Amino acid sequence: MSGYTQAQLDALREAAARGVRSVSYDGQTVQYSSVDDMLKMIARIERSLGTKKGPQINTYKTDRGFR
């Protein structure tokens, strides 16, 4: 178990979107020093929960070229 929850991730995303550095969830409040630190934590939680997906790569094959 990762120790992180979807509620934590949702609260961080919402706060980062608003530009607020203080996040409350599960009766606790965390103050981040910057929005960049929050974005790093969001990425960490996404990796931990398995919700972050890598880059999507599309390949195309054609016999006649692109139009």
CHARMM internal coordinates of N, CA and C (Angstrom, degrees):
IC EDIT
DIST 1 N 1 CA 1.4466
DIST 1 CA 1 C 1.5240
ANGL 1 N 1 CA 1 C 108.98
DIST 1 C 2 N 1.3101
ANGL 1 CA 1 C 2 N 116.94
DIHE 1 N 1 CA 1 C 2 N 140.86
DIST 2 N 2 CA 1.4531
ANGL 1 C 2 N 2 CA 121.94
DIHE 1 CA 1 C 2 N 2 CA -172.21
DIST 2 CA 2 C 1.5212
ANGL 2 N 2 CA 2 C 113.22
DIHE 1 C 2 N 2 CA 2 C -83.03
DIST 2 C 3 N 1.3064
ANGL 2 CA 2 C 3 N 118.33
DIHE 2 N 2 CA 2 C 3 N -26.91
DIST 3 N 3 CA 1.4469
ANGL 2 C 3 N 3 CA 120.37
DIHE 2 CA 2 C 3 N 3 CA -175.64
DIST 3 CA 3 C 1.5178
ANGL 3 N 3 CA 3 C 112.80
DIHE 2 C 3 N 3 CA 3 C 92.24
DIST 3 C 4 N 1.3167
ANGL 3 CA 3 C 4 N 117.74
DIHE 3 N 3 CA 3 C 4 N -16.21
DIST 4 N 4 CA 1.4616
ANGL 3 C 4 N 4 CA 122.03
DIHE 3 CA 3 C 4 N 4 CA 177.65
DIST 4 CA 4 C 1.5268
ANGL 4 N 4 CA 4 C 109.13
DIHE 3 C 4 N 4 CA 4 C -95.65
DIST 4 C 5 N 1.3309
ANGL 4 CA 4 C 5 N 115.35
DIHE 4 N 4 CA 4 C 5 N 153.97
DIST 5 N 5 CA 1.4620
ANGL 4 C 5 N 5 CA 119.57
DIHE 4 CA 4 C 5 N 5 CA 179.24
DIST 5 CA 5 C 1.5202
ANGL 5 N 5 CA 5 C 110.57
DIHE 4 C 5 N 5 CA 5 C -124.42
DIST 5 C 6 N 1.3095
ANGL 5 CA 5 C 6 N 114.92
DIHE 5 N 5 CA 5 C 6 N 162.45
DIST 6 N 6 CA 1.4629
ANGL 5 C 6 N 6 CA 120.83
DIHE 5 CA 5 C 6 N 6 CA 176.11
DIST 6 CA 6 C 1.5211
ANGL 6 N 6 CA 6 C 110.38
DIHE 5 C 6 N 6 CA 6 C -63.71
DIST 6 C 7 N 1.3371
ANGL 6 CA 6 C 7 N 117.07
DIHE 6 N 6 CA 6 C 7 N -33.36
DIST 7 N 7 CA 1.4718
ANGL 6 C 7 N 7 CA 120.81
DIHE 6 CA 6 C 7 N 7 CA 178.33
DIST 7 CA 7 C 1.5268
ANGL 7 N 7 CA 7 C 110.89
DIHE 6 C 7 N 7 CA 7 C -62.89
DIST 7 C 8 N 1.3280
ANGL 7 CA 7 C 8 N 117.21
DIHE 7 N 7 CA 7 C 8 N -39.83
DIST 8 N 8 CA 1.4586
ANGL 7 C 8 N 8 CA 120.75
DIHE 7 CA 7 C 8 N 8 CA 177.17
DIST 8 CA 8 C 1.5307
ANGL 8 N 8 CA 8 C 110.27
DIHE 7 C 8 N 8 CA 8 C -63.26
DIST 8 C 9 N 1.3113
ANGL 8 CA 8 C 9 N 115.72
DIHE 8 N 8 CA 8 C 9 N -45.06
DIST 9 N 9 CA 1.4651
ANGL 8 C 9 N 9 CA 120.72
DIHE 8 CA 8 C 9 N 9 CA -179.68
DIST 9 CA 9 C 1.5227
ANGL 9 N 9 CA 9 C 110.68
DIHE 8 C 9 N 9 CA 9 C -62.21
DIST 9 C 10 N 1.3211
ANGL 9 CA 9 C 10 N 116.72
DIHE 9 N 9 CA 9 C 10 N -44.98
DIST 10 N 10 CA 1.4688
ANGL 9 C 10 N 10 CA 120.57
DIHE 9 CA 9 C 10 N 10 CA 179.74
DIST 10 CA 10 C 1.5281
ANGL 10 N 10 CA 10 C 111.37
DIHE 9 C 10 N 10 CA 10 C -62.47
DIST 10 C 11 N 1.3397
ANGL 10 CA 10 C 11 N 116.85
DIHE 10 N 10 CA 10 C 11 N -42.42
DIST 11 N 11 CA 1.4671
ANGL 10 C 11 N 11 CA 120.82
DIHE 10 CA 10 C 11 N 11 CA -179.96
DIST 11 CA 11 C 1.5291
ANGL 11 N 11 CA 11 C 110.71
DIHE 10 C 11 N 11 CA 11 C -64.61
DIST 11 C 12 N 1.3188
ANGL 11 CA 11 C 12 N 116.98
DIHE 11 N 11 CA 11 C 12 N -41.76
DIST 12 N 12 CA 1.4650
ANGL 11 C 12 N 12 CA 120.74
DIHE 11 CA 11 C 12 N 12 CA 178.55
DIST 12 CA 12 C 1.5238
ANGL 12 N 12 CA 12 C 111.69
DIHE 11 C 12 N 12 CA 12 C -64.59
DIST 12 C 13 N 1.3156
ANGL 12 CA 12 C 13 N 116.20
DIHE 12 N 12 CA 12 C 13 N -44.11
DIST 13 N 13 CA 1.4679
ANGL 12 C 13 N 13 CA 119.77
DIHE 12 CA 12 C 13 N 13 CA 179.40
DIST 13 CA 13 C 1.5279
ANGL 13 N 13 CA 13 C 111.26
DIHE 12 C 13 N 13 CA 13 C -60.92
DIST 13 C 14 N 1.3202
ANGL 13 CA 13 C 14 N 116.04
DIHE 13 N 13 CA 13 C 14 N -44.27
DIST 14 N 14 CA 1.4644
ANGL 13 C 14 N 14 CA 120.57
DIHE 13 CA 13 C 14 N 14 CA -178.86
DIST 14 CA 14 C 1.5274
ANGL 14 N 14 CA 14 C 110.76
DIHE 13 C 14 N 14 CA 14 C -63.73
DIST 14 C 15 N 1.3322
ANGL 14 CA 14 C 15 N 116.30
DIHE 14 N 14 CA 14 C 15 N -45.66
DIST 15 N 15 CA 1.4648
ANGL 14 C 15 N 15 CA 120.25
DIHE 14 CA 14 C 15 N 15 CA -179.51
DIST 15 CA 15 C 1.5300
ANGL 15 N 15 CA 15 C 111.32
DIHE 14 C 15 N 15 CA 15 C -64.60
DIST 15 C 16 N 1.3230
ANGL 15 CA 15 C 16 N 116.86
DIHE 15 N 15 CA 15 C 16 N -42.72
DIST 16 N 16 CA 1.4688
ANGL 15 C 16 N 16 CA 120.54
DIHE 15 CA 15 C 16 N 16 CA 179.59
DIST 16 CA 16 C 1.5250
ANGL 16 N 16 CA 16 C 110.72
DIHE 15 C 16 N 16 CA 16 C -63.46
DIST 16 C 17 N 1.3100
ANGL 16 CA 16 C 17 N 116.72
DIHE 16 N 16 CA 16 C 17 N -38.35
DIST 17 N 17 CA 1.4605
ANGL 16 C 17 N 17 CA 120.63
DIHE 16 CA 16 C 17 N 17 CA 179.35
DIST 17 CA 17 C 1.5303
ANGL 17 N 17 CA 17 C 111.25
DIHE 16 C 17 N 17 CA 17 C -64.89
DIST 17 C 18 N 1.3256
ANGL 17 CA 17 C 18 N 116.27
DIHE 17 N 17 CA 17 C 18 N -31.26
DIST 18 N 18 CA 1.4687
ANGL 17 C 18 N 18 CA 121.33
DIHE 17 CA 17 C 18 N 18 CA 179.11
DIST 18 CA 18 C 1.5225
ANGL 18 N 18 CA 18 C 112.18
DIHE 17 C 18 N 18 CA 18 C -88.77
DIST 18 C 19 N 1.3453
ANGL 18 CA 18 C 19 N 116.64
DIHE 18 N 18 CA 18 C 19 N -9.44
DIST 19 N 19 CA 1.4607
ANGL 18 C 19 N 19 CA 120.15
DIHE 18 CA 18 C 19 N 19 CA -178.30
DIST 19 CA 19 C 1.5193
ANGL 19 N 19 CA 19 C 113.57
DIHE 18 C 19 N 19 CA 19 C 78.37
DIST 19 C 20 N 1.3175
ANGL 19 CA 19 C 20 N 116.58
DIHE 19 N 19 CA 19 C 20 N 19.17
DIST 20 N 20 CA 1.4647
ANGL 19 C 20 N 20 CA 122.71
DIHE 19 CA 19 C 20 N 20 CA -179.80
DIST 20 CA 20 C 1.5258
ANGL 20 N 20 CA 20 C 108.27
DIHE 19 C 20 N 20 CA 20 C -95.00
DIST 20 C 21 N 1.3383
ANGL 20 CA 20 C 21 N 117.22
DIHE 20 N 20 CA 20 C 21 N 133.90
DIST 21 N 21 CA 1.4615
ANGL 20 C 21 N 21 CA 120.62
DIHE 20 CA 20 C 21 N 21 CA -176.06
DIST 21 CA 21 C 1.5234
ANGL 21 N 21 CA 21 C 113.44
DIHE 20 C 21 N 21 CA 21 C -96.17
DIST 21 C 22 N 1.3042
ANGL 21 CA 21 C 22 N 118.09
DIHE 21 N 21 CA 21 C 22 N -2.15
DIST 22 N 22 CA 1.4583
ANGL 21 C 22 N 22 CA 122.36
DIHE 21 CA 21 C 22 N 22 CA 178.92
DIST 22 CA 22 C 1.5228
ANGL 22 N 22 CA 22 C 109.17
DIHE 21 C 22 N 22 CA 22 C -107.66
DIST 22 C 23 N 1.3413
ANGL 22 CA 22 C 23 N 115.55
DIHE 22 N 22 CA 22 C 23 N 130.71
DIST 23 N 23 CA 1.4605
ANGL 22 C 23 N 23 CA 120.70
DIHE 22 CA 22 C 23 N 23 CA -176.45
DIST 23 CA 23 C 1.5229
ANGL 23 N 23 CA 23 C 109.09
DIHE 22 C 23 N 23 CA 23 C -128.78
DIST 23 C 24 N 1.3297
ANGL 23 CA 23 C 24 N 116.03
DIHE 23 N 23 CA 23 C 24 N 133.92
DIST 24 N 24 CA 1.4652
ANGL 23 C 24 N 24 CA 120.99
DIHE 23 CA 23 C 24 N 24 CA 177.23
DIST 24 CA 24 C 1.5231
ANGL 24 N 24 CA 24 C 109.60
DIHE 23 C 24 N 24 CA 24 C -120.10
DIST 24 C 25 N 1.3199
ANGL 24 CA 24 C 25 N 114.90
DIHE 24 N 24 CA 24 C 25 N 132.81
DIST 25 N 25 CA 1.4643
ANGL 24 C 25 N 25 CA 121.67
DIHE 24 CA 24 C 25 N 25 CA 174.69
DIST 25 CA 25 C 1.5171
ANGL 25 N 25 CA 25 C 108.12
DIHE 24 C 25 N 25 CA 25 C -159.96
DIST 25 C 26 N 1.3111
ANGL 25 CA 25 C 26 N 116.41
DIHE 25 N 25 CA 25 C 26 N 148.71
DIST 26 N 26 CA 1.4676
ANGL 25 C 26 N 26 CA 122.78
DIHE 25 CA 25 C 26 N 26 CA 179.25
DIST 26 CA 26 C 1.5263
ANGL 26 N 26 CA 26 C 112.33
DIHE 25 C 26 N 26 CA 26 C 52.08
DIST 26 C 27 N 1.3436
ANGL 26 CA 26 C 27 N 117.48
DIHE 26 N 26 CA 26 C 27 N 36.36
DIST 27 N 27 CA 1.4494
ANGL 26 C 27 N 27 CA 120.85
DIHE 26 CA 26 C 27 N 27 CA 177.57
DIST 27 CA 27 C 1.5179
ANGL 27 N 27 CA 27 C 115.17
DIHE 26 C 27 N 27 CA 27 C 76.28
DIST 27 C 28 N 1.3306
ANGL 27 CA 27 C 28 N 117.95
DIHE 27 N 27 CA 27 C 28 N 7.20
DIST 28 N 28 CA 1.4588
ANGL 27 C 28 N 28 CA 121.97
DIHE 27 CA 27 C 28 N 28 CA 179.57
DIST 28 CA 28 C 1.5196
ANGL 28 N 28 CA 28 C 109.65
DIHE 27 C 28 N 28 CA 28 C -119.82
DIST 28 C 29 N 1.3317
ANGL 28 CA 28 C 29 N 115.80
DIHE 28 N 28 CA 28 C 29 N 149.16
DIST 29 N 29 CA 1.4568
ANGL 28 C 29 N 29 CA 121.08
DIHE 28 CA 28 C 29 N 29 CA 176.04
DIST 29 CA 29 C 1.5249
ANGL 29 N 29 CA 29 C 108.56
DIHE 28 C 29 N 29 CA 29 C -120.13
DIST 29 C 30 N 1.3221
ANGL 29 CA 29 C 30 N 115.76
DIHE 29 N 29 CA 29 C 30 N 132.79
DIST 30 N 30 CA 1.4595
ANGL 29 C 30 N 30 CA 121.93
DIHE 29 CA 29 C 30 N 30 CA 178.70
DIST 30 CA 30 C 1.5178
ANGL 30 N 30 CA 30 C 107.79
DIHE 29 C 30 N 30 CA 30 C -120.72
DIST 30 C 31 N 1.3321
ANGL 30 CA 30 C 31 N 116.24
DIHE 30 N 30 CA 30 C 31 N 131.53
DIST 31 N 31 CA 1.4662
ANGL 30 C 31 N 31 CA 122.41
DIHE 30 CA 30 C 31 N 31 CA 177.72
DIST 31 CA 31 C 1.5286
ANGL 31 N 31 CA 31 C 107.45
DIHE 30 C 31 N 31 CA 31 C -106.71
DIST 31 C 32 N 1.3262
ANGL 31 CA 31 C 32 N 117.41
DIHE 31 N 31 CA 31 C 32 N 120.05
DIST 32 N 32 CA 1.4584
ANGL 31 C 32 N 32 CA 122.51
DIHE 31 CA 31 C 32 N 32 CA 178.05
DIST 32 CA 32 C 1.5232
ANGL 32 N 32 CA 32 C 109.43
DIHE 31 C 32 N 32 CA 32 C -94.99
DIST 32 C 33 N 1.3201
ANGL 32 CA 32 C 33 N 116.89
DIHE 32 N 32 CA 32 C 33 N 148.31
DIST 33 N 33 CA 1.4624
ANGL 32 C 33 N 33 CA 120.26
DIHE 32 CA 32 C 33 N 33 CA -177.32
DIST 33 CA 33 C 1.5227
ANGL 33 N 33 CA 33 C 112.46
DIHE 32 C 33 N 33 CA 33 C -74.92
DIST 33 C 34 N 1.3408
ANGL 33 CA 33 C 34 N 117.21
DIHE 33 N 33 CA 33 C 34 N -22.27
DIST 34 N 34 CA 1.4615
ANGL 33 C 34 N 34 CA 120.20
DIHE 33 CA 33 C 34 N 34 CA 178.54
DIST 34 CA 34 C 1.5269
ANGL 34 N 34 CA 34 C 109.42
DIHE 33 C 34 N 34 CA 34 C -157.34
DIST 34 C 35 N 1.3171
ANGL 34 CA 34 C 35 N 115.42
DIHE 34 N 34 CA 34 C 35 N 161.65
DIST 35 N 35 CA 1.4658
ANGL 34 C 35 N 35 CA 120.29
DIHE 34 CA 34 C 35 N 35 CA 175.54
DIST 35 CA 35 C 1.5243
ANGL 35 N 35 CA 35 C 109.35
DIHE 34 C 35 N 35 CA 35 C -65.08
DIST 35 C 36 N 1.3424
ANGL 35 CA 35 C 36 N 117.14
DIHE 35 N 35 CA 35 C 36 N -33.09
DIST 36 N 36 CA 1.4599
ANGL 35 C 36 N 36 CA 120.40
DIHE 35 CA 35 C 36 N 36 CA 177.41
DIST 36 CA 36 C 1.5299
ANGL 36 N 36 CA 36 C 110.93
DIHE 35 C 36 N 36 CA 36 C -60.24
DIST 36 C 37 N 1.3275
ANGL 36 CA 36 C 37 N 117.51
DIHE 36 N 36 CA 36 C 37 N -40.90
DIST 37 N 37 CA 1.4658
ANGL 36 C 37 N 37 CA 120.75
DIHE 36 CA 36 C 37 N 37 CA 176.38
DIST 37 CA 37 C 1.5290
ANGL 37 N 37 CA 37 C 110.78
DIHE 36 C 37 N 37 CA 37 C -62.11
DIST 37 C 38 N 1.3298
ANGL 37 CA 37 C 38 N 116.09
DIHE 37 N 37 CA 37 C 38 N -37.31
DIST 38 N 38 CA 1.4615
ANGL 37 C 38 N 38 CA 120.08
DIHE 37 CA 37 C 38 N 38 CA 177.91
DIST 38 CA 38 C 1.5264
ANGL 38 N 38 CA 38 C 110.60
DIHE 37 C 38 N 38 CA 38 C -64.97
DIST 38 C 39 N 1.3324
ANGL 38 CA 38 C 39 N 116.56
DIHE 38 N 38 CA 38 C 39 N -41.82
DIST 39 N 39 CA 1.4614
ANGL 38 C 39 N 39 CA 120.52
DIHE 38 CA 38 C 39 N 39 CA 179.71
DIST 39 CA 39 C 1.5274
ANGL 39 N 39 CA 39 C 111.11
DIHE 38 C 39 N 39 CA 39 C -63.98
DIST 39 C 40 N 1.3197
ANGL 39 CA 39 C 40 N 116.62
DIHE 39 N 39 CA 39 C 40 N -36.55
DIST 40 N 40 CA 1.4684
ANGL 39 C 40 N 40 CA 120.39
DIHE 39 CA 39 C 40 N 40 CA 176.28
DIST 40 CA 40 C 1.5285
ANGL 40 N 40 CA 40 C 110.33
DIHE 39 C 40 N 40 CA 40 C -64.87
DIST 40 C 41 N 1.3307
ANGL 40 CA 40 C 41 N 116.56
DIHE 40 N 40 CA 40 C 41 N -41.49
DIST 41 N 41 CA 1.4700
ANGL 40 C 41 N 41 CA 120.20
DIHE 40 CA 40 C 41 N 41 CA 178.69
DIST 41 CA 41 C 1.5223
ANGL 41 N 41 CA 41 C 110.75
DIHE 40 C 41 N 41 CA 41 C -66.70
DIST 41 C 42 N 1.3290
ANGL 41 CA 41 C 42 N 117.17
DIHE 41 N 41 CA 41 C 42 N -38.48
DIST 42 N 42 CA 1.4635
ANGL 41 C 42 N 42 CA 120.77
DIHE 41 CA 41 C 42 N 42 CA 176.39
DIST 42 CA 42 C 1.5169
ANGL 42 N 42 CA 42 C 110.04
DIHE 41 C 42 N 42 CA 42 C -58.37
DIST 42 C 43 N 1.3317
ANGL 42 CA 42 C 43 N 116.66
DIHE 42 N 42 CA 42 C 43 N -46.31
DIST 43 N 43 CA 1.4723
ANGL 42 C 43 N 43 CA 120.90
DIHE 42 CA 42 C 43 N 43 CA 179.62
DIST 43 CA 43 C 1.5275
ANGL 43 N 43 CA 43 C 110.54
DIHE 42 C 43 N 43 CA 43 C -62.52
DIST 43 C 44 N 1.3315
ANGL 43 CA 43 C 44 N 116.99
DIHE 43 N 43 CA 43 C 44 N -40.64
DIST 44 N 44 CA 1.4680
ANGL 43 C 44 N 44 CA 120.81
DIHE 43 CA 43 C 44 N 44 CA 179.65
DIST 44 CA 44 C 1.5252
ANGL 44 N 44 CA 44 C 110.87
DIHE 43 C 44 N 44 CA 44 C -62.97
DIST 44 C 45 N 1.3359
ANGL 44 CA 44 C 45 N 116.33
DIHE 44 N 44 CA 44 C 45 N -44.53
DIST 45 N 45 CA 1.4636
ANGL 44 C 45 N 45 CA 119.96
DIHE 44 CA 44 C 45 N 45 CA -179.15
DIST 45 CA 45 C 1.5244
ANGL 45 N 45 CA 45 C 110.23
DIHE 44 C 45 N 45 CA 45 C -67.82
DIST 45 C 46 N 1.3363
ANGL 45 CA 45 C 46 N 117.21
DIHE 45 N 45 CA 45 C 46 N -40.18
DIST 46 N 46 CA 1.4721
ANGL 45 C 46 N 46 CA 120.29
DIHE 45 CA 45 C 46 N 46 CA 178.09
DIST 46 CA 46 C 1.5256
ANGL 46 N 46 CA 46 C 110.64
DIHE 45 C 46 N 46 CA 46 C -59.90
DIST 46 C 47 N 1.3327
ANGL 46 CA 46 C 47 N 116.75
DIHE 46 N 46 CA 46 C 47 N -43.71
DIST 47 N 47 CA 1.4729
ANGL 46 C 47 N 47 CA 119.61
DIHE 46 CA 46 C 47 N 47 CA 177.94
DIST 47 CA 47 C 1.5208
ANGL 47 N 47 CA 47 C 110.44
DIHE 46 C 47 N 47 CA 47 C -62.74
DIST 47 C 48 N 1.3274
ANGL 47 CA 47 C 48 N 116.45
DIHE 47 N 47 CA 47 C 48 N -43.01
DIST 48 N 48 CA 1.4541
ANGL 47 C 48 N 48 CA 121.59
DIHE 47 CA 47 C 48 N 48 CA -178.06
DIST 48 CA 48 C 1.5337
ANGL 48 N 48 CA 48 C 111.67
DIHE 47 C 48 N 48 CA 48 C -64.05
DIST 48 C 49 N 1.3335
ANGL 48 CA 48 C 49 N 115.56
DIHE 48 N 48 CA 48 C 49 N -41.41
DIST 49 N 49 CA 1.4691
ANGL 48 C 49 N 49 CA 119.98
DIHE 48 CA 48 C 49 N 49 CA -179.32
DIST 49 CA 49 C 1.5314
ANGL 49 N 49 CA 49 C 112.61
DIHE 48 C 49 N 49 CA 49 C -82.33
DIST 49 C 50 N 1.3266
ANGL 49 CA 49 C 50 N 115.67
DIHE 49 N 49 CA 49 C 50 N -11.40
DIST 50 N 50 CA 1.4676
ANGL 49 C 50 N 50 CA 119.27
DIHE 49 CA 49 C 50 N 50 CA -178.87
DIST 50 CA 50 C 1.5163
ANGL 50 N 50 CA 50 C 112.85
DIHE 49 C 50 N 50 CA 50 C 77.86
DIST 50 C 51 N 1.3375
ANGL 50 CA 50 C 51 N 117.76
DIHE 50 N 50 CA 50 C 51 N 21.79
DIST 51 N 51 CA 1.4616
ANGL 50 C 51 N 51 CA 120.21
DIHE 50 CA 50 C 51 N 51 CA -178.87
DIST 51 CA 51 C 1.5139
ANGL 51 N 51 CA 51 C 112.56
DIHE 50 C 51 N 51 CA 51 C -96.13
DIST 51 C 52 N 1.3313
ANGL 51 CA 51 C 52 N 117.49
DIHE 51 N 51 CA 51 C 52 N -11.37
DIST 52 N 52 CA 1.4638
ANGL 51 C 52 N 52 CA 120.22
DIHE 51 CA 51 C 52 N 52 CA -179.96
DIST 52 CA 52 C 1.5151
ANGL 52 N 52 CA 52 C 108.66
DIHE 51 C 52 N 52 CA 52 C -88.10
DIST 52 C 53 N 1.2934
ANGL 52 CA 52 C 53 N 114.72
DIHE 52 N 52 CA 52 C 53 N 128.54
DIST 53 N 53 CA 1.4495
ANGL 52 C 53 N 53 CA 120.29
DIHE 52 CA 52 C 53 N 53 CA 179.91
DIST 53 CA 53 C 1.5188
ANGL 53 N 53 CA 53 C 109.12
DIHE 52 C 53 N 53 CA 53 C -107.76
DIST 53 C 54 N 1.2913
ANGL 53 CA 53 C 54 N 115.53
DIHE 53 N 53 CA 53 C 54 N 146.33
DIST 54 N 54 CA 1.4589
ANGL 53 C 54 N 54 CA 120.01
DIHE 53 CA 53 C 54 N 54 CA 178.03
DIST 54 CA 54 C 1.5167
ANGL 54 N 54 CA 54 C 110.95
DIHE 53 C 54 N 54 CA 54 C -71.76
DIST 54 C 55 N 1.3273
ANGL 54 CA 54 C 55 N 115.49
DIHE 54 N 54 CA 54 C 55 N -179.42
DIST 55 N 55 CA 1.4607
ANGL 54 C 55 N 55 CA 118.72
DIHE 54 CA 54 C 55 N 55 CA 179.95
DIST 55 CA 55 C 1.5183
ANGL 55 N 55 CA 55 C 111.18
DIHE 54 C 55 N 55 CA 55 C -63.05
DIST 55 C 56 N 1.3077
ANGL 55 CA 55 C 56 N 115.16
DIHE 55 N 55 CA 55 C 56 N 143.28
DIST 56 N 56 CA 1.4553
ANGL 55 C 56 N 56 CA 120.60
DIHE 55 CA 55 C 56 N 56 CA 178.86
DIST 56 CA 56 C 1.5204
ANGL 56 N 56 CA 56 C 108.34
DIHE 55 C 56 N 56 CA 56 C -90.43
DIST 56 C 57 N 1.3179
ANGL 56 CA 56 C 57 N 116.35
DIHE 56 N 56 CA 56 C 57 N 127.59
DIST 57 N 57 CA 1.4598
ANGL 56 C 57 N 57 CA 121.55
DIHE 56 CA 56 C 57 N 57 CA -179.37
DIST 57 CA 57 C 1.5177
ANGL 57 N 57 CA 57 C 107.91
DIHE 56 C 57 N 57 CA 57 C -115.93
DIST 57 C 58 N 1.3100
ANGL 57 CA 57 C 58 N 115.62
DIHE 57 N 57 CA 57 C 58 N 123.07
DIST 58 N 58 CA 1.4584
ANGL 57 C 58 N 58 CA 121.24
DIHE 57 CA 57 C 58 N 58 CA 177.82
DIST 58 CA 58 C 1.5173
ANGL 58 N 58 CA 58 C 108.30
DIHE 57 C 58 N 58 CA 58 C -108.81
DIST 58 C 59 N 1.3174
ANGL 58 CA 58 C 59 N 115.45
DIHE 58 N 58 CA 58 C 59 N 134.45
DIST 59 N 59 CA 1.4596
ANGL 58 C 59 N 59 CA 120.20
DIHE 58 CA 58 C 59 N 59 CA 174.91
DIST 59 CA 59 C 1.5207
ANGL 59 N 59 CA 59 C 108.32
DIHE 58 C 59 N 59 CA 59 C -119.47
DIST 59 C 60 N 1.3064
ANGL 59 CA 59 C 60 N 114.77
DIHE 59 N 59 CA 59 C 60 N 145.15
DIST 60 N 60 CA 1.4564
ANGL 59 C 60 N 60 CA 120.18
DIHE 59 CA 59 C 60 N 60 CA -178.34
DIST 60 CA 60 C 1.5095
ANGL 60 N 60 CA 60 C 108.87
DIHE 59 C 60 N 60 CA 60 C -127.65
DIST 60 C 61 N 1.3044
ANGL 60 CA 60 C 61 N 114.80
DIHE 60 N 60 CA 60 C 61 N 142.38
DIST 61 N 61 CA 1.4582
ANGL 60 C 61 N 61 CA 120.47
DIHE 60 CA 60 C 61 N 61 CA 176.54
DIST 61 CA 61 C 1.5091
ANGL 61 N 61 CA 61 C 107.39
DIHE 60 C 61 N 61 CA 61 C -128.90
DIST 61 C 62 N 1.2930
ANGL 61 CA 61 C 62 N 115.55
DIHE 61 N 61 CA 61 C 62 N 131.48
DIST 62 N 62 CA 1.4635
ANGL 61 C 62 N 62 CA 120.09
DIHE 61 CA 61 C 62 N 62 CA -179.36
DIST 62 CA 62 C 1.5220
ANGL 62 N 62 CA 62 C 109.92
DIHE 61 C 62 N 62 CA 62 C -141.16
DIST 62 C 63 N 1.3018
ANGL 62 CA 62 C 63 N 115.48
DIHE 62 N 62 CA 62 C 63 N 148.24
DIST 63 N 63 CA 1.4608
ANGL 62 C 63 N 63 CA 120.94
DIHE 62 CA 62 C 63 N 63 CA 177.31
DIST 63 CA 63 C 1.5314
ANGL 63 N 63 CA 63 C 111.68
DIHE 62 C 63 N 63 CA 63 C -90.90
DIST 63 C 64 N 1.3305
ANGL 63 CA 63 C 64 N 116.73
DIHE 63 N 63 CA 63 C 64 N -17.65
DIST 64 N 64 CA 1.4633
ANGL 63 C 64 N 64 CA 119.99
DIHE 63 CA 63 C 64 N 64 CA -172.90
DIST 64 CA 64 C 1.5206
ANGL 64 N 64 CA 64 C 113.38
DIHE 63 C 64 N 64 CA 64 C -118.32
DIST 64 C 65 N 1.3089
ANGL 64 CA 64 C 65 N 118.55
DIHE 64 N 64 CA 64 C 65 N 2.79
DIST 65 N 65 CA 1.4528
ANGL 64 C 65 N 65 CA 120.35
DIHE 64 CA 64 C 65 N 65 CA -178.91
DIST 65 CA 65 C 1.5179
ANGL 65 N 65 CA 65 C 111.16
DIHE 64 C 65 N 65 CA 65 C 86.25
DIST 65 C 66 N 1.3076
ANGL 65 CA 65 C 66 N 115.07
DIHE 65 N 65 CA 65 C 66 N 175.43
DIST 66 N 66 CA 1.4545
ANGL 65 C 66 N 66 CA 120.81
DIHE 65 CA 65 C 66 N 66 CA 179.09
DIST 66 CA 66 C 1.4971
ANGL 66 N 66 CA 66 C 110.44
DIHE 65 C 66 N 66 CA 66 C -89.57
DIST 66 C 67 N 1.3259
ANGL 66 CA 66 C 67 N 117.21
DIHE 66 N 66 CA 66 C 67 N 148.20
DIST 67 N 67 CA 1.4582
ANGL 66 C 67 N 67 CA 121.35
DIHE 66 CA 66 C 67 N 67 CA 177.54
DIST 67 CA 67 C 1.4922
ANGL 67 N 67 CA 67 C 110.19
DIHE 66 C 67 N 67 CA 67 C -119.95
END
COOR INIT
IC SEED 1 N 1 CA 1 C
IC BUILD
